[in-house]
Amino acid sequence: MTGLVWLNGTLLPAASAGIGVADRGFLLGDGLFETLRWRDGVVVRLDAHLGRLFQGATVLGLPLPPPAVLAAALADTAVANDLKDGSLRLTVSAGPGARGLPRPAAPVPTLLVTAAPPGPPLPPARVVTATVTRRNEHSPLSGVKCLNYLDQILARNEASARGADDAVLLNTAGQVACATAATLFAVVDGALVTPPLPSGALPGTRRAAVLAALGGRSGPWRRPICRARRRCSSPPASWCGRWWRWMAAWWVTAGPAPRPPPPCGSPNAFCK
């Protein structure tokens, strides 16, 4: 990582920034993060991202500075890196603590903001269903963007081993929940659908914006629907991920992976 980062109120070179060896985010994954798009001098959907961050902090019992402080940290980091269009990541850990699981009586969170330019456009993805893990829809962490992404890493590793680009995670009931790092959408019977939040889907800010703008529904979405749709001439699923991108997905349920289809239309206006 290069450029400048914002660490606990100070802008400094990324190469000289350091997290303490007793930090609970590093040792235990005790913390939260948000990845936000910076465009034309503003953070896209800032209030929605901060709202989700504060909801997650309530679930985890983490104190946070006022939203204005976090908003200023994001803007300062973008400006310091001369970022025109790209991403900002805000990471909040529970801060330093003693060995073991209990937190200090008054935790002092570690706050970090980093910036990155946009990556290249991504082609349609070939997707498999993860078998090595499931999304736990019963856990309060399913609605929190926490630092522990090991389930997603296991699923992505499985996808790579099977020659796919990504994996879809099912919940414990066998329902579709999400991709490893994105919200999943499909058009079923002419309606835009996405896994409902009780299925274990993360409450994505873009998900809410798309559904509000298009009036999409989010009824129960099970694997048989997606398996049947694989035989259609258009991609059966799409998702928004990595700050704002809308990607076509080609679901591979069995046999060799087919050739990716051409890009499909999508409500890009609501992903910006």
TIBADREN-846557 format. One line per 2 residues: their letters; for each residue x, y, z of N, C-alpha, C. Coordinates in steps of 0.2 Angstrom, whole numbers, padded with zeros to 4 digits. Layout:
// residues N
a = X Y Z X Y Z X Y Z | ...
END
This chain:
// residues 272
mt = 0004 -0006 0000 0000 0000 0000 0004 0006 0000 | 0003 0011 -0004 0006 0017 -0005 0002 0023 -0003
gl = 0005 0029 -0003 0001 0035 -0002 0000 0037 0005 | -0004 0041 0007 -0006 0043 0014 -0012 0039 0017
vw = -0011 0038 0023 -0017 0035 0027 -0019 0039 0033 | -0025 0039 0035 -0027 0042 0041 -0027 0037 0046
ln = -0023 0038 0052 -0023 0033 0057 -0024 0037 0064 | -0030 0036 0067 -0031 0039 0073 -0030 0047 0073
gt = -0032 0050 0068 -0032 0057 0068 -0027 0060 0064 | -0022 0056 0062 -0016 0059 0059 -0015 0056 0052
ll = -0013 0060 0047 -0012 0058 0040 -0004 0057 0040 | -0002 0051 0038 0005 0049 0038 0006 0044 0032
pa = 0012 0043 0030 0014 0039 0024 0012 0032 0026 | 0009 0028 0021 0007 0021 0023 0012 0017 0025
as = 0018 0018 0023 0024 0014 0024 0026 0015 0032 | 0024 0020 0035 0026 0022 0042 0021 0021 0046
ag = 0015 0019 0044 0009 0018 0048 0009 0011 0052 | 0008 0011 0058 0008 0004 0061 0002 0003 0066
ig = 0000 -0003 0066 -0005 -0005 0071 -0002 -0009 0077 | -0004 -0008 0083 -0001 -0011 0089 -0001 -0018 0089
va = 0004 -0022 0092 0004 -0029 0092 -0002 -0032 0096 | -0005 -0027 0101 -0010 -0030 0105 -0017 -0028 0102
dr = -0017 -0025 0096 -0024 -0023 0093 -0028 -0029 0092 | -0035 -0028 0095 -0039 -0034 0095 -0042 -0035 0087
gf = -0042 -0030 0083 -0044 -0031 0076 -0039 -0035 0073 | -0032 -0035 0074 -0027 -0039 0071 -0027 -0046 0075
ll = -0028 -0046 0081 -0028 -0053 0085 -0034 -0057 0084 | -0040 -0053 0084 -0046 -0057 0085 -0051 -0055 0080
gd = -0050 -0051 0075 -0055 -0049 0070 -0060 -0045 0073 | -0059 -0041 0079 -0064 -0038 0083 -0065 -0031 0080
gl = -0069 -0030 0075 -0070 -0023 0073 -0075 -0023 0067 | -0075 -0018 0063 -0079 -0016 0058 -0076 -0013 0052
fe = -0079 -0013 0046 -0076 -0008 0041 -0081 -0007 0036 | -0080 -0001 0032 -0084 0001 0027 -0080 0003 0021
tl = -0082 0001 0015 -0078 0003 0009 -0083 0007 0005 | -0081 0013 0004 -0085 0018 0001 -0082 0021 -0006
rw = -0086 0023 -0010 -0084 0026 -0016 -0083 0034 -0015 | -0078 0037 -0018 -0076 0044 -0018 -0077 0046 -0025
rd = -0081 0051 -0027 -0082 0053 -0034 -0084 0060 -0034 | -0081 0064 -0038 -0082 0071 -0038 -0082 0075 -0032
gv = -0077 0073 -0028 -0076 0077 -0021 -0081 0075 -0016 | -0085 0070 -0016 -0089 0068 -0011 -0089 0060 -0010
vv = -0091 0058 -0004 -0092 0051 -0003 -0099 0049 -0005 | -0100 0044 -0010 -0107 0042 -0012 -0110 0038 -0006
rl = -0116 0040 -0005 -0121 0037 0000 -0117 0037 0007 | -0114 0042 0009 -0111 0043 0015 -0115 0041 0021
da = -0121 0044 0021 -0125 0043 0027 -0127 0036 0028 | -0128 0032 0022 -0130 0025 0023 -0125 0021 0025
hl = -0118 0023 0023 -0113 0019 0025 -0111 0020 0033 | -0112 0026 0035 -0111 0028 0042 -0116 0025 0046
gr = -0122 0025 0043 -0128 0022 0047 -0127 0015 0048 | -0124 0011 0043 -0123 0004 0044 -0117 0003 0049
lf = -0112 0007 0049 -0106 0007 0053 -0109 0008 0060 | -0113 0013 0062 -0115 0014 0068 -0120 0008 0071
qg = -0124 0005 0067 -0128 0000 0069 -0123 -0006 0070 | -0118 -0007 0066 -0114 -0013 0068 -0110 -0012 0075
at = -0108 -0005 0076 -0105 -0004 0082 -0109 -0005 0088 | -0116 -0004 0087 -0120 -0005 0093 -0121 -0013 0094
vl = -0121 -0017 0089 -0121 -0024 0089 -0114 -0026 0093 | -0109 -0024 0091 -0102 -0026 0094 -0101 -0022 0100
gl = -0104 -0017 0102 -0103 -0013 0108 -0096 -0009 0108 | -0095 -0006 0102 -0089 -0002 0101 -0091 0005 0101
pl = -0087 0009 0104 -0088 0017 0104 -0085 0019 0098 | -0089 0024 0095 -0086 0028 0089 -0086 0035 0090
pp = -0082 0039 0086 -0082 0046 0087 -0089 0048 0083 | -0090 0055 0083 -0096 0057 0080 -0096 0056 0072
pa = -0101 0056 0069 -0101 0055 0061 -0097 0060 0058 | -0098 0066 0060 -0094 0072 0057 -0086 0071 0057
vl = -0084 0068 0062 -0077 0066 0063 -0075 0061 0058 | -0079 0056 0057 -0077 0051 0052 -0078 0053 0045
aa = -0083 0057 0044 -0084 0060 0037 -0078 0065 0035 | -0075 0069 0040 -0069 0073 0039 -0063 0069 0037
al = -0063 0063 0041 -0057 0059 0040 -0057 0056 0033 | -0063 0054 0031 -0063 0051 0024 -0061 0056 0019
ad = -0064 0062 0019 -0063 0068 0015 -0055 0070 0015 | -0053 0070 0021 -0045 0072 0021 -0041 0067 0018
ta = -0043 0061 0019 -0038 0055 0016 -0039 0056 0008 | -0045 0057 0005 -0046 0057 -0002 -0042 0063 -0005
va = -0043 0069 -0002 -0039 0075 -0004 -0032 0074 -0003 | -0029 0071 0002 -0022 0070 0003 -0019 0066 -0002
nd = -0023 0061 -0005 -0021 0056 -0010 -0022 0059 -0017 | -0025 0065 -0018 -0027 0067 -0024 -0032 0063 -0028
lk = -0036 0060 -0024 -0041 0055 -0027 -0047 0058 -0030 | -0047 0056 -0037 -0053 0059 -0041 -0059 0055 -0041
dg = -0058 0048 -0042 -0063 0043 -0042 -0060 0037 -0040 | -0062 0034 -0034 -0059 0028 -0032 -0063 0026 -0025
sl = -0059 0022 -0021 -0062 0020 -0015 -0059 0022 -0009 | -0063 0022 -0004 -0060 0024 0003 -0062 0018 0008
rl = -0058 0016 0012 -0059 0010 0017 -0059 0013 0024 | -0064 0013 0027 -0064 0015 0034 -0064 0009 0039
tv = -0059 0008 0042 -0058 0002 0047 -0058 0004 0054 | -0062 0001 0058 -0063 0002 0065 -0061 -0004 0069
sa = -0056 -0005 0073 -0055 -0011 0077 -0056 -0009 0084 | -0057 -0014 0089 -0058 -0012 0096 -0052 -0010 0099
gp = -0047 -0009 0096 -0041 -0006 0099 -0037 -0011 0103 | -0032 -0009 0107 -0028 -0013 0111 -0031 -0016 0117
ga = -0029 -0022 0119 -0032 -0025 0124 -0027 -0031 0127 | -0029 -0034 0133 -0025 -0039 0136 -0026 -0045 0132
rg = -0022 -0051 0133 -0023 -0057 0130 -0030 -0060 0132 | -0033 -0064 0128 -0040 -0066 0129 -0045 -0063 0126
lp = -0052 -0065 0127 -0057 -0062 0124 -0060 -0056 0127 | -0060 -0055 0133 -0063 -0049 0136 -0060 -0043 0134
rp = -0064 -0038 0132 -0061 -0031 0131 -0060 -0027 0137 | -0056 -0022 0136 -0055 -0017 0141 -0061 -0014 0144
aa = -0062 -0012 0150 -0068 -0009 0152 -0070 -0003 0148 | -0065 0001 0145 -0066 0007 0141 -0062 0006 0135
pv = -0064 0002 0130 -0060 0001 0124 -0059 0008 0120 | -0053 0008 0117 -0051 0014 0113 -0050 0012 0106
pt = -0055 0012 0102 -0054 0010 0095 -0048 0012 0091 | -0046 0008 0087 -0041 0010 0082 -0045 0012 0075
ll = -0044 0018 0073 -0047 0021 0067 -0042 0021 0061 | -0044 0018 0055 -0039 0019 0050 -0043 0020 0043
vt = -0041 0025 0039 -0044 0026 0033 -0038 0026 0027 | -0040 0022 0022 -0035 0021 0016 -0039 0023 0010
aa = -0035 0024 0005 -0038 0026 -0002 -0035 0022 -0007 | -0039 0021 -0012 -0036 0017 -0018 -0040 0019 -0024
pp = -0036 0019 -0030 -0039 0021 -0036 -0044 0015 -0039 | -0048 0017 -0044 -0053 0012 -0046 -0049 0006 -0050
gp = -0051 0000 -0050 -0048 -0005 -0054 -0051 -0005 -0061 | -0048 -0010 -0065 -0051 -0010 -0072 -0058 -0013 -0072
pl = -0061 -0012 -0077 -0068 -0015 -0078 -0067 -0023 -0078 | -0072 -0026 -0075 -0072 -0033 -0074 -0077 -0037 -0078
pp = -0075 -0042 -0082 -0080 -0046 -0086 -0085 -0049 -0082 | -0090 -0052 -0086 -0095 -0057 -0083 -0091 -0062 -0079
ar = -0094 -0064 -0073 -0090 -0069 -0069 -0093 -0076 -0069 | -0089 -0081 -0069 -0092 -0088 -0068 -0092 -0089 -0061
vv = -0098 -0092 -0058 -0099 -0092 -0051 -0101 -0099 -0050 | -0099 -0102 -0044 -0101 -0108 -0042 -0104 -0108 -0035
ta = -0107 -0113 -0033 -0110 -0113 -0026 -0105 -0115 -0021 | -0104 -0112 -0016 -0099 -0114 -0011 -0102 -0120 -0007
tv = -0097 -0125 -0006 -0099 -0131 -0002 -0095 -0131 0004 | -0090 -0127 0005 -0085 -0128 0011 -0088 -0124 0017
tr = -0093 -0120 0016 -0095 -0116 0022 -0102 -0113 0020 | -0106 -0111 0025 -0113 -0108 0024 -0113 -0101 0028
rn = -0117 -0097 0026 -0119 -0091 0029 -0124 -0092 0035 | -0122 -0090 0041 -0126 -0091 0047 -0131 -0086 0047
eh = -0137 -0087 0045 -0142 -0082 0045 -0145 -0080 0052 | -0143 -0085 0057 -0145 -0084 0064 -0140 -0080 0068
sp = -0135 -0078 0066 -0130 -0074 0069 -0131 -0067 0068 | -0130 -0063 0073 -0131 -0056 0073 -0125 -0053 0068
ls = -0120 -0057 0067 -0114 -0054 0063 -0116 -0055 0056 | -0122 -0058 0054 -0123 -0058 0047 -0126 -0051 0044
gv = -0128 -0047 0049 -0130 -0040 0047 -0125 -0035 0048 | -0119 -0037 0050 -0113 -0033 0052 -0107 -0034 0047
kc = -0104 -0028 0045 -0098 -0029 0040 -0092 -0029 0045 | -0091 -0035 0048 -0086 -0036 0053 -0079 -0037 0049
ln = -0074 -0037 0053 -0067 -0038 0050 -0066 -0046 0049 | -0070 -0050 0052 -0068 -0057 0051 -0072 -0060 0044
yl = -0068 -0061 0039 -0071 -0063 0032 -0068 -0070 0031 | -0067 -0074 0036 -0064 -0081 0034 -0069 -0085 0030
dq = -0075 -0085 0031 -0080 -0089 0028 -0080 -0087 0020 | -0080 -0080 0019 -0079 -0078 0012 -0073 -0080 0009
il = -0067 -0080 0013 -0061 -0082 0010 -0061 -0089 0008 | -0064 -0093 0012 -0064 -0100 0011 -0068 -0102 0005
ar = -0074 -0098 0004 -0078 -0099 -0002 -0074 -0096 -0008 | -0071 -0091 -0008 -0067 -0088 -0014 -0061 -0093 -0016
ne = -0058 -0096 -0011 -0053 -0101 -0012 -0056 -0107 -0016 | -0062 -0109 -0013 -0065 -0115 -0017 -0067 -0113 -0024
as = -0069 -0107 -0025 -0071 -0105 -0032 -0065 -0105 -0036 | -0059 -0103 -0034 -0053 -0103 -0038 -0051 -0110 -0039
ar = -0051 -0114 -0035 -0049 -0121 -0036 -0054 -0125 -0041 | -0060 -0122 -0041 -0065 -0125 -0046 -0065 -0121 -0053
ga = -0060 -0117 -0054 -0060 -0113 -0060 -0065 -0108 -0061 | -0068 -0105 -0056 -0073 -0100 -0056 -0070 -0094 -0053
dd = -0074 -0088 -0054 -0071 -0082 -0052 -0074 -0080 -0045 | -0079 -0083 -0043 -0082 -0081 -0037 -0087 -0087 -0034
av = -0090 -0086 -0028 -0094 -0091 -0026 -0100 -0088 -0023 | -0106 -0091 -0023 -0112 -0089 -0020 -0112 -0093 -0013
ll = -0114 -0090 -0008 -0115 -0093 -0001 -0122 -0094 0000 | -0124 -0100 0002 -0130 -0102 0004 -0130 -0101 0012
nt = -0136 -0101 0015 -0137 -0100 0022 -0138 -0108 0025 | -0140 -0108 0031 -0140 -0115 0034 -0147 -0118 0032
ag = -0151 -0115 0029 -0158 -0118 0026 -0157 -0119 0019 | -0151 -0118 0016 -0150 -0119 0009 -0152 -0114 0004
qv = -0154 -0108 0007 -0156 -0102 0003 -0150 -0098 0001 | -0151 -0095 -0005 -0146 -0091 -0007 -0145 -0085 -0003
ac = -0139 -0083 -0001 -0138 -0077 0003 -0134 -0071 0000 | -0129 -0073 -0003 -0124 -0067 -0006 -0119 -0070 -0009
at = -0115 -0066 -0013 -0108 -0068 -0015 -0103 -0067 -0010 | -0097 -0068 -0011 -0092 -0068 -0006 -0091 -0060 -0004
aa = -0092 -0056 -0008 -0091 -0049 -0007 -0095 -0044 -0011 | -0102 -0046 -0012 -0106 -0042 -0016 -0113 -0044 -0014
tl = -0118 -0040 -0016 -0125 -0041 -0016 -0127 -0045 -0022 | -0131 -0050 -0022 -0133 -0054 -0028 -0140 -0052 -0030
fa = -0141 -0051 -0036 -0148 -0049 -0039 -0149 -0054 -0045 | -0156 -0055 -0046 -0158 -0058 -0052 -0165 -0055 -0054
vv = -0166 -0057 -0061 -0173 -0055 -0063 -0177 -0061 -0064 | -0182 -0062 -0060 -0186 -0068 -0060 -0193 -0066 -0061
dg = -0196 -0069 -0067 -0203 -0068 -0069 -0204 -0060 -0069 | -0199 -0057 -0072 -0200 -0050 -0074 -0198 -0045 -0068
al = -0197 -0048 -0062 -0196 -0044 -0056 -0189 -0044 -0054 | -0186 -0039 -0052 -0179 -0039 -0049 -0180 -0041 -0042
vt = -0176 -0047 -0040 -0176 -0050 -0034 -0169 -0050 -0031 | -0169 -0050 -0024 -0162 -0051 -0021 -0164 -0055 -0014
pp = -0159 -0059 -0012 -0160 -0062 -0006 -0163 -0058 0000 | -0168 -0059 0004 -0170 -0055 0009 -0165 -0055 0015
lp = -0165 -0050 0019 -0160 -0049 0024 -0161 -0055 0029 | -0166 -0058 0031 -0166 -0063 0036 -0163 -0070 0033
sg = -0161 -0070 0026 -0158 -0075 0024 -0150 -0075 0026 | -0148 -0070 0028 -0141 -0069 0030 -0137 -0064 0025
al = -0141 -0061 0021 -0138 -0056 0016 -0136 -0050 0020 | -0130 -0047 0018 -0128 -0041 0022 -0133 -0035 0019
pg = -0135 -0031 0024 -0139 -0025 0022 -0135 -0020 0018 | -0134 -0021 0011 -0129 -0017 0007 -0133 -0010 0006
tr = -0129 -0005 0006 -0131 0002 0004 -0134 0002 -0003 | -0130 -0001 -0007 -0132 -0001 -0014 -0138 -0005 -0015
ra = -0139 -0011 -0012 -0145 -0015 -0012 -0151 -0011 -0010 | -0151 -0007 -0005 -0156 -0003 -0003 -0158 0002 -0008
av = -0153 0005 -0011 -0154 0010 -0016 -0157 0008 -0022 | -0155 0002 -0024 -0158 -0001 -0030 -0165 -0003 -0029
la = -0166 -0007 -0024 -0173 -0009 -0022 -0178 -0003 -0022 | -0176 0003 -0018 -0180 0008 -0018 -0181 0012 -0024
al = -0176 0012 -0029 -0177 0015 -0035 -0181 0011 -0040 | -0180 0005 -0040 -0184 0000 -0045 -0190 -0003 -0042
gg = -0191 -0003 -0036 -0197 -0006 -0033 -0196 -0014 -0033 | -0190 -0016 -0033 -0189 -0023 -0033 -0191 -0027 -0027
rs = -0193 -0033 -0027 -0195 -0037 -0021 -0189 -0041 -0019 | -0189 -0044 -0013 -0184 -0048 -0011 -0187 -0054 -0007
gp = -0191 -0058 -0011 -0194 -0064 -0008 -0189 -0070 -0007 | -0191 -0075 -0004 -0187 -0081 -0004 -0184 -0083 -0010
wr = -0178 -0084 -0011 -0174 -0086 -0017 -0170 -0092 -0016 | -0172 -0098 -0018 -0169 -0104 -0017 -0165 -0106 -0023
rp = -0161 -0111 -0022 -0156 -0113 -0027 -0160 -0116 -0034 | -0166 -0120 -0033 -0169 -0122 -0039 -0171 -0117 -0044
ic = -0173 -0111 -0042 -0174 -0105 -0046 -0168 -0104 -0050 | -0162 -0103 -0047 -0156 -0101 -0050 -0154 -0107 -0055
ra = -0154 -0113 -0053 -0152 -0119 -0057 -0156 -0119 -0064 | -0163 -0118 -0063 -0167 -0118 -0069 -0165 -0112 -0074
rr = -0163 -0106 -0071 -0161 -0100 -0075 -0155 -0101 -0078 | -0151 -0106 -0077 -0144 -0106 -0080 -0145 -0108 -0087
rc = -0151 -0111 -0089 -0151 -0113 -0096 -0154 -0107 -0101 | -0155 -0101 -0098 -0158 -0096 -0101 -0152 -0093 -0105
ss = -0154 -0089 -0110 -0148 -0086 -0115 -0145 -0080 -0112 | -0148 -0077 -0106 -0145 -0071 -0103 -0142 -0073 -0096
pp = -0138 -0070 -0093 -0135 -0072 -0087 -0140 -0072 -0082 | -0140 -0077 -0077 -0145 -0078 -0072 -0145 -0073 -0067
as = -0139 -0070 -0066 -0138 -0066 -0059 -0133 -0061 -0061 | -0134 -0056 -0057 -0129 -0050 -0057 -0128 -0048 -0050
wc = -0123 -0044 -0049 -0122 -0041 -0042 -0118 -0035 -0043 | -0119 -0031 -0037 -0115 -0025 -0036 -0110 -0026 -0031
gr = -0104 -0024 -0032 -0098 -0025 -0027 -0093 -0020 -0029 | -0088 -0020 -0024 -0082 -0016 -0025 -0084 -0009 -0026
ww = -0088 -0006 -0022 -0090 0001 -0021 -0096 0002 -0025 | -0096 0001 -0032 -0101 0003 -0036 -0103 -0001 -0042
rw = -0099 -0006 -0043 -0099 -0010 -0050 -0105 -0015 -0050 | -0108 -0015 -0056 -0113 -0020 -0057 -0110 -0025 -0062
ma = -0110 -0031 -0060 -0107 -0037 -0064 -0112 -0042 -0066 | -0111 -0045 -0072 -0115 -0051 -0074 -0112 -0057 -0071
aw = -0116 -0062 -0069 -0114 -0068 -0066 -0117 -0074 -0070 | -0113 -0079 -0071 -0115 -0085 -0075 -0114 -0091 -0070
wv = -0120 -0093 -0067 -0120 -0098 -0062 -0118 -0105 -0065 | -0113 -0108 -0062 -0111 -0115 -0064 -0113 -0120 -0059
ta = -0118 -0124 -0060 -0121 -0129 -0055 -0118 -0136 -0055 | -0116 -0137 -0061 -0113 -0144 -0062 -0109 -0144 -0069
gp = -0105 -0149 -0070 -0101 -0150 -0076 -0096 -0144 -0077 | -0093 -0144 -0083 -0088 -0139 -0085 -0091 -0132 -0085
ap = -0087 -0127 -0084 -0090 -0120 -0084 -0091 -0118 -0091 | -0097 -0115 -0093 -0098 -0113 -0100 -0094 -0107 -0101
rp = -0094 -0105 -0107 -0091 -0098 -0109 -0095 -0093 -0106 | -0092 -0088 -0103 -0096 -0082 -0101 -0100 -0079 -0106
pp = -0107 -0077 -0104 -0111 -0073 -0109 -0109 -0066 -0110 | -0112 -0063 -0115 -0110 -0056 -0116 -0113 -0052 -0110
pc = -0111 -0046 -0109 -0113 -0042 -0103 -0121 -0040 -0104 | -0124 -0040 -0099 -0132 -0039 -0099 -0133 -0032 -0096
gs = -0139 -0030 -0098 -0141 -0023 -0095 -0142 -0023 -0088 | -0142 -0018 -0085 -0142 -0017 -0077 -0144 -0010 -0075
pn = -0147 -0010 -0070 -0149 -0003 -0067 -0143 0001 -0065 | -0138 0002 -0069 -0132 0005 -0067 -0133 0012 -0064
af = -0138 0016 -0066 -0139 0022 -0064 -0140 0022 -0056 | -0142 0017 -0054 -0143 0016 -0046 -0138 0013 -0043
ck = -0132 0012 -0047 -0126 0009 -0044 -0121 0014 -0043 | -0122 0020 -0046 -0117 0025 -0046 -0117 0029 -0039
END
